[in-house]
Amino acid sequence: MGGVCMNEPRGFIAVVEDDVSLNQAIGRLLHAAGFHARLFETGWALLEDADVRTMGCFVLGVLLPVMSG
């Protein structure tokens, strides 16, 4: 499994993208690859909702309005 330690719990992948259809497509792709993804439309939504202690990593759109990646 290429570097994944199986006895450690895996966190979720936070996806922040304001294009709803692209956000959903990335989420479906990650899910198909066996990852748990949580989708957010803004950086603020991520910061307000996500438990960052359980986040494995995040994917950010680079041209987000207000708070850019």
Beta strands, then each sheet from edge to edge (+ up, - down):
strand 1: 12-16
strand 2: 37-40
strand 3: 55-60
sheet 1: 2+ 1+ 3+
end
